[in-house]
Amino acid sequence: MNEAKFRRWIERAKWVPLYVFTALFFVYLLAPIVIVVAVSFTPDNGMEFPFSGFSLRWYHQAWEYKPFVDSLIISLELALVSGLAAAFVAVPSALFLGRGTSRMSVMLATFLLSPIAIPALVIGLALLYFLAKIGIGVSFLALFIAHTVVSIPYVMRTTLAVYRNLSPQFAEAASVLGASSWQKFRYVTLPLIAPGIFAGCLFAILISLDNLALSYFFGTANVTTLPVVMLSYLQYSFDPAIAAICTVEMAISIVLLVVVEKVYGLRALISS
């Protein structure tokens, strides 16, 4: 082996630990998901390896278990309406605060983003007392308000990031051409910030679907979300039906990501 080949070999060997670490990291992240999905298709009563076959038995049982289906429908409805409500609050706020440089603008932006940094249990307890004080008890409305509060920062953060990167010259050019304030927003600003709004709403929907702490505070016997029902189910039985409903929930998240890829492209959202 000549000196040039030896140096190339040494240079490549330096990257081996990084490759190994990256591979182990992905195995660490994906292994639990793969195991859950695999267990959901087992015909056995528990997790056994090797699996004795392939079956949709536990998907059928999850479908027959009415609380799973009802809570899944409620979770989807809640995620959609809270995501839309968060957009109605976050988008105008981002447009108002995006160009501001005053201390008040920074304080307001920090306030609207603060639910990300505050533990969900603290938010849930505070909202529980506040909503009870104004006469809103545990109900779908309370769930809607709580999920909207924690969804606002996700929509606002992505919208604010995209809007701050836009050149003011676009709006100025529209003004020169005679566009009104509404026309500037409708035909110039909104199409340019749409990827940020879409990404923020997607994050809000995913966060809502997976939110356990807030849903635990405000759910009732008849109105509750899927994570709460799953937790209650695990307290009394531990069978692959829970893996089946987890797989269904993951499939919904994957479908949402595929929709984003088809509409805007994940690279476009990342670059935004």
Buried (B, 14 or more C-beta within 10 A) or exposed (E): EEEEEEEEEEEEEEEEEEEEEEEEEEEEEEEEEEEBBBBBBBBBEEBEEEBEEEBEBBBEBBBEBEBBBBBBEBBBBBBBBBBBBBBEBBBEBBBEBBEEEEEEBEEBBEEBBEBEEEEBEEBBEBBBEEBEEEEBEBBBEBBBBBBBBBBBBBBBBBBBBBBEEBEEEEBEEBBEEEBEEEEBBEEBBEEBBBBBBBBBBBBBBBBBBBBBBBBBBBBEEEBBBBBBBBEEBEEEEEBBBBBBBBBBBBEBBEEBEEEBEEEBEEEEBEEB
